[in-house]
Amino acid sequence: MKLDDYRLLGRSGLRVSPLSLGTMTFGADWGWGAERDEARRIFDLYVDRGGNFLDTSVNYTNGSSERLLGEFVGDKRERLVIATKYTMARDPGDPNSGGNHRLNMVRSVEQSLRQLATDRIDLFYLHGWDMTTRPDEVMRALDDLVRSGKVVYIGICNTPAWRVAEMQTLADLRGWSPLVALQIEYSLVERTVEHELLPMAAALGLGVLPWSPLGGGVLSGKYSREDIADSREAAVSADRKGVIASSGHLSERSLAIADEVRAIAGEIGATPSQVALAWTLTNPIVVSPIVGARTPAQAEENVGALEIVLTPVQCERLDRVSNPPPTFPARFMSRPLVQQLMFGGASVARRQAIPN
């Protein structure tokens, strides 16, 4: 696989690369990102290899991410797919500068268009469910943006499966623009999304774009048991380790998974990061994991994951060490007694939900 082996995004006809370049590291405003020249080298490496899918947000590095990306894109705009997001507060203290409501959505789009120096956003995400705005307000407002031409496709991030299903159903029933992409955390250290979110995405035609496919760096092998920590700080940490600690992934379980990743990497002559990314790409519902980098060397390493092929035995080893426990009702319904009562002892093949 290569960056120019493009894939369709969900139920849309949009062609995107099998790895998306995440640009939360563009700009040093948060203390650990790449300065302008370094960010430019990362961008050029990705685009020159045929990569076309760029991910950012209105608030990343206090807007520097979008501004730098807009500068770098320049005359390449028409061959690149730019995805950005709204929800997070842009002006602390102003309650309407964050959230999913129409006012913040419109203001955020206008700010992103200015920062990106573009006339449209190719893929516009709701960044996270705010638990307050009505789904019909969100979907109608998103549809209005599509009809205005400021947004082409819409997606959603970090939202419960039942809520995404409700919103997709509203769009289908009312003839509004449908969601085509689901961006969620998914990696060997975060597989609970396999219970509800991934099956929902497959059934409703959403292409899955995992963020943090390296578990925030834990799966790269850079942390040890001495680094185990669980931060409850609300502010963005000034160092990368603090950011990962705030995610809850600097744990004994995560490091045990990282040990197995490292062992397999040693067997096949790859890096742990490449093995972790290659595992994510084995899931057929995954379209394009989002990979960030702070140096060109890291970007080069990430792109190299497309050449890694894991054997069934290696995949089984990774699955065994990382498999999350089942949840209700799947845990209950899979029990032999319940299956016997449901099917009367007959063998019935399950049909996979495949989006059109």
C-alpha positions in Angstrom: 0.0 0.0 0.0 1.1 3.6 -0.7 -0.2 7.0 0.1 -1.7 7.3 -3.4 -3.6 4.1 -3.1 -6.8 6.1 -2.4 -9.9 4.8 -0.6 -13.5 5.9 -0.7 -14.6 7.8 2.5 -17.7 6.1 3.9 -20.8 6.4 1.7 -19.3 9.2 -0.2 -17.4 9.2 -3.5 -14.5 11.2 -2.0 -11.1 9.6 -2.5 -8.6 9.9 0.4 -5.2 8.5 1.3 -4.9 5.4 3.6 -3.1 7.6 6.1 -4.3 11.1 7.0 -1.8 13.7 8.2 -2.8 15.1 11.5 -1.6 18.7 12.1 -2.2 19.2 15.9 1.6 19.3 16.0 1.8 22.2 13.6 2.9 25.1 15.8 4.6 25.3 19.1 1.9 27.3 20.9 1.1 24.3 23.3 4.7 23.7 24.1 5.5 20.5 22.2 4.6 21.0 18.5 6.8 21.6 15.4 7.9 25.1 14.5 7.0 26.4 11.1 10.0 25.1 9.1 9.8 21.7 10.6 6.1 21.5 10.1 6.6 22.5 6.4 9.0 19.6 5.9 6.5 17.2 7.4 3.8 18.5 5.1 6.0 18.3 2.0 7.0 14.8 2.8 3.4 13.6 3.1 2.1 15.5 0.0 5.1 14.6 -2.2 4.4 10.9 -1.6 0.9 11.3 -2.8 -0.9 12.0 0.5 -4.0 14.1 0.0 -5.9 14.0 3.4 -5.1 16.7 6.0 -6.7 16.9 9.4 -6.9 19.9 11.7 -9.2 21.9 14.0 -10.1 25.5 14.6 -8.5 25.4 18.0 -5.4 23.3 17.5 -2.3 25.1 18.8 -4.5 28.2 19.3 -5.2 28.5 15.5 -1.6 28.1 14.4 -2.3 24.6 13.0 -4.9 26.0 10.5 -2.9 29.1 9.7 0.3 27.1 8.9 -1.7 24.5 6.9 -3.4 27.2 4.9 0.1 28.7 4.1 1.6 25.3 3.1 -1.3 24.3 0.9 -1.0 27.2 -1.4 -1.4 26.3 -5.1 -2.0 22.6 -4.2 -5.4 23.4 -2.8 -7.5 21.6 -5.5 -5.7 18.2 -5.1 -5.9 18.2 -1.3 -8.8 17.2 1.0 -8.9 19.5 4.1 -10.8 18.3 7.2 -11.4 20.6 10.2 -13.6 20.6 13.3 -15.7 22.7 15.5 -17.0 22.4 19.1 -14.1 23.4 21.3 -14.2 26.8 22.9 -12.2 29.5 21.0 -12.6 32.2 23.6 -12.4 31.0 27.2 -15.1 32.7 29.3 -17.5 33.1 26.4 -20.0 30.2 26.8 -21.1 30.5 23.1 -17.6 30.2 21.7 -17.8 26.5 22.3 -20.4 23.7 21.9 -22.4 22.1 19.1 -25.0 24.8 18.6 -25.6 26.7 15.4 -24.1 30.0 16.5 -20.7 28.4 17.4 -20.8 26.3 14.3 -21.2 29.3 12.0 -18.6 31.4 13.8 -16.2 28.5 13.9 -16.6 27.8 10.1 -15.9 31.5 9.3 -12.8 31.5 11.5 -11.5 28.3 9.9 -12.0 29.6 6.4 -10.0 32.7 7.3 -7.2 30.8 9.1 -7.0 28.2 6.3 -7.2 30.9 3.6 -9.7 28.8 1.6 -13.2 29.2 0.3 -14.5 25.8 1.5 -13.9 23.0 4.0 -13.9 19.6 2.3 -14.8 17.6 5.5 -16.3 19.4 8.5 -16.6 17.5 11.8 -18.5 18.0 15.0 -15.5 17.5 17.4 -17.4 16.1 20.4 -20.9 15.8 21.7 -21.7 18.6 24.1 -24.7 16.8 25.8 -26.8 20.0 25.4 -27.6 20.8 21.8 -30.5 19.1 20.1 -29.6 16.7 17.2 -32.0 18.4 14.8 -30.4 21.8 15.4 -27.0 20.3 14.6 -27.9 18.4 11.5 -30.0 21.2 10.0 -27.2 23.7 10.6 -24.7 21.3 9.0 -26.9 20.8 6.0 -27.3 24.6 5.6 -23.5 24.9 5.5 -23.3 22.2 2.8 -26.0 24.0 0.8 -24.1 27.3 1.1 -21.0 25.7 -0.4 -18.8 26.5 2.6 -18.7 22.8 3.6 -18.7 19.8 1.2 -19.0 16.8 3.4 -19.7 16.3 7.1 -18.5 14.0 9.8 -18.6 13.5 13.6 -16.1 12.7 16.3 -16.2 11.5 19.9 -20.0 10.9 20.2 -22.0 7.9 21.5 -23.1 5.4 18.9 -26.8 5.8 19.7 -26.6 9.5 19.2 -24.7 9.2 15.9 -27.3 6.7 14.7 -30.1 9.2 15.7 -28.5 12.0 13.8 -27.8 9.9 10.7 -31.5 8.7 10.7 -32.7 12.4 11.0 -30.6 13.3 8.0 -31.9 10.4 5.9 -35.5 11.0 6.8 -35.4 14.8 6.2 -33.2 14.8 3.1 -30.3 16.6 4.8 -26.6 15.9 4.1 -25.6 12.6 5.7 -22.6 12.0 7.9 -19.8 10.2 5.9 -17.0 10.0 8.4 -16.6 9.0 12.1 -13.4 10.1 13.8 -12.8 8.2 17.1 -9.9 7.1 19.2 -8.9 3.6 18.1 -5.7 1.6 18.7 -4.5 -1.5 20.4 -4.8 0.3 23.8 -8.4 1.6 23.0 -10.6 -1.0 21.5 -13.8 -0.5 23.4 -15.1 1.3 20.3 -15.5 -2.2 18.7 -18.5 -2.8 20.9 -20.8 -0.2 19.4 -19.2 2.5 17.4 -17.5 0.4 14.7 -20.5 -1.8 14.0 -22.7 1.3 13.8 -20.3 3.0 11.4 -20.3 -0.1 9.1 -24.1 -0.3 9.1 -24.7 3.4 8.5 -22.0 4.1 5.9 -19.5 6.1 7.9 -15.8 5.7 7.1 -13.7 5.4 10.3 -10.7 7.6 10.9 -8.9 6.6 14.1 -7.2 9.3 16.0 -4.2 8.4 18.3 -3.6 5.1 16.5 -0.4 4.9 18.5 -2.1 5.3 21.8 -0.6 8.7 22.2 2.9 7.3 21.7 2.6 4.5 24.2 2.7 1.9 21.4 5.9 3.5 19.9 7.8 2.0 22.9 9.0 5.3 24.2 7.5 4.8 27.7 8.4 2.4 30.5 6.9 1.3 33.8 8.6 4.3 35.5 6.4 6.6 33.4 3.1 5.2 34.6 0.8 8.2 35.6 -2.8 9.3 35.5 -3.2 13.1 35.2 -6.5 14.8 36.0 -5.3 18.2 34.9 -7.8 20.2 32.8 -5.2 22.3 31.0 -3.2 21.1 28.0 0.1 19.9 29.4 3.2 21.7 28.2 4.9 18.3 27.6 3.8 15.3 25.5 4.1 12.9 28.4 1.6 15.0 30.4 -0.8 14.9 27.5 -0.7 11.1 27.4 -1.0 10.9 31.1 -4.2 12.9 30.9 -5.6 10.4 28.4 -5.3 7.5 30.9 -3.1 5.4 28.6 0.1 5.5 30.7 -1.0 2.3 32.5 0.3 -1.2 33.2 -2.1 -2.7 30.7 -1.1 -0.3 27.9 2.6 -1.0 28.5 2.0 -4.8 28.4 0.4 -4.3 25.0 3.3 -2.2 23.9 5.7 -5.0 24.9 4.0 -7.4 22.5 4.0 -4.7 19.8 7.8 -4.3 20.3 8.3 -8.0 20.2 6.6 -8.4 16.9 8.4 -5.4 15.5 11.7 -7.0 16.3 10.6 -10.2 14.5 9.8 -8.5 11.2 12.4 -5.7 11.2 9.8 -2.9 11.7 9.4 -0.2 14.3 6.7 -0.6 17.0 4.9 2.4 15.6 4.7 0.8 12.2 3.3 -2.5 13.7 0.7 -0.6 15.7 -0.4 1.4 12.6 -0.4 -1.8 10.4 -2.7 -3.5 12.9 -5.2 -0.6 12.8 -5.3 -0.9 9.0 -6.3 -4.6 9.2 -9.8 -3.6 10.2 -11.8 -3.2 7.0 -14.0 -0.4 8.4 -10.9 1.7 9.0 -10.4 4.1 6.1 -7.5 6.3 7.1 -5.8 6.5 10.5 -4.7 10.0 11.5 -1.0 10.2 12.1 0.8 13.2 13.6 4.5 13.9 13.7 6.8 16.4 15.3 9.7 15.6 13.0 10.1 14.5 9.4 11.7 11.3 10.6 8.6 10.5 12.5 6.5 11.2 9.5 8.7 9.0 7.4 8.4 6.2 9.9 4.6 6.5 9.9 4.3 6.3 6.1 6.5 3.2 6.2 3.7 1.4 8.1 1.8 1.1 4.8 4.4 -1.5 3.7 4.0 -3.7 6.8 2.0 -6.9 6.5 1.2 -8.8 9.7 0.6 -12.5 9.7 -2.6 -14.1 11.1 -0.6 -15.4 14.0 0.9 -12.0 14.8 -2.6 -10.4 14.6 -3.9 -13.1 17.0 -1.1 -12.3 19.4 -2.0 -8.6 19.4 -5.7 -9.4 19.7 -5.1 -11.6 22.7 -3.1 -9.1 24.7 -5.4 -6.1 23.9 -8.9 -7.6 23.5 -11.4 -5.7 25.7 -13.9 -7.6 27.8 -17.4 -7.9 26.2 -20.2 -5.6 27.4 -23.9 -6.1 27.8 -25.9 -7.1 25.8 -23.3 -8.7 23.6 -21.8 -10.5 26.6 -25.2 -12.0 27.6 -26.4 -12.7 24.1 -23.3 -14.7 23.1 -23.7 -17.2 26.0 -24.3 -20.8 24.8 -27.6 -21.0 26.6 -29.0 -17.8 25.0 -27.8 -18.9 21.5 -29.4 -22.3 22.0 -32.7 -20.6 23.0 -32.5 -18.2 20.1 -31.5 -20.5 17.2 -32.7 -23.9 18.5 -29.3 -25.5 17.9 -29.2 -24.5 14.2 -26.1 -22.9 12.6 -27.0 -19.5 11.2 -24.4 -17.4 9.3 -24.1 -13.8 10.2 -24.3 -11.2 7.4 -21.8 -8.4 7.6 -23.2 -4.9 7.3 -21.5 -3.4 4.2 -22.2 0.2 3.3 -23.1 1.0 -0.3 
